[in-house]
Amino acid sequence: MKISIITVCYNSEATIERTIKSVLAQKNIDLEYLIIDGASKDGTLGIIKNYAKKNPCIHFVSEKDRGIYDAMNKGISMATGDVVG
């Protein structure tokens, strides 16, 4: 069973690394990790790119959105897992 985890963020430089590490700490699952960034203006995108280079389960989008619900809906539309969280 494939599990899709979605994180939405904007200017989350202080917390995104801890979030990514927490998701990646899950073991023995078929994981798809989607990070939807709202075109952050701080160092958030650099952190995401660094982890995405090393982890093929991470997919991300960084673009302006219309708020948290729009970002979450983008993630849901990208998800291919049997379970989405």
C-alpha positions in Angstrom: 0.0 0.0 0.0 1.4 3.4 -1.0 1.0 6.3 1.4 1.0 9.9 0.2 1.9 12.6 2.8 1.3 16.2 2.0 3.0 19.2 3.7 1.9 22.7 2.7 4.2 25.5 3.7 5.1 29.2 3.2 8.1 30.9 4.7 8.8 27.9 6.9 12.5 28.0 7.1 12.5 27.6 10.9 10.4 24.4 10.9 10.4 22.7 7.5 13.5 20.6 8.1 12.1 19.1 11.3 8.9 18.3 9.4 10.8 16.6 6.5 12.9 14.6 8.9 9.9 13.4 10.8 8.2 12.2 7.6 11.3 10.5 6.3 11.8 8.7 9.7 8.8 6.5 8.9 10.2 3.1 7.9 9.0 0.1 5.9 6.3 1.9 4.0 5.9 2.8 0.3 6.0 6.6 0.8 5.3 9.5 -1.5 6.0 12.8 0.1 4.5 15.9 -1.5 5.6 19.4 -0.4 3.5 22.3 -1.6 5.3 25.6 -1.0 3.5 28.9 -1.6 6.6 30.6 -3.2 8.4 31.2 0.0 10.7 34.2 0.2 13.0 32.8 2.9 15.3 29.7 2.8 12.4 27.2 2.8 12.8 26.2 -0.9 16.6 25.6 -0.5 16.0 23.2 2.4 13.3 21.4 0.4 15.5 21.1 -2.7 18.4 19.8 -0.6 16.3 16.9 0.8 14.6 16.2 -2.6 18.0 15.7 -4.3 18.7 12.9 -1.8 15.2 11.4 -1.5 13.4 10.2 -4.6 10.1 9.9 -2.6 10.0 13.7 -2.3 8.2 15.8 -4.9 7.6 19.5 -4.5 6.0 22.5 -6.1 6.8 26.1 -5.3 4.4 28.6 -6.7 2.0 31.3 -5.5 -1.3 29.9 -4.4 -4.6 31.2 -3.1 -4.1 30.0 0.5 -3.7 26.9 2.5 -6.8 25.1 1.1 -5.7 25.8 -2.5 -2.2 24.4 -1.6 -3.7 21.3 0.0 -6.0 20.7 -3.0 -2.9 20.9 -5.3 -1.2 18.2 -3.2 -4.3 16.0 -3.2 -4.5 16.3 -7.0 -0.8 15.2 -7.3 -1.1 12.3 -4.8 -0.9 8.8 -6.2 -1.1 6.9 -2.9 -3.8 4.5 -1.7 -3.9 6.6 1.5 -3.4 10.4 1.7 -2.5 12.3 4.8 
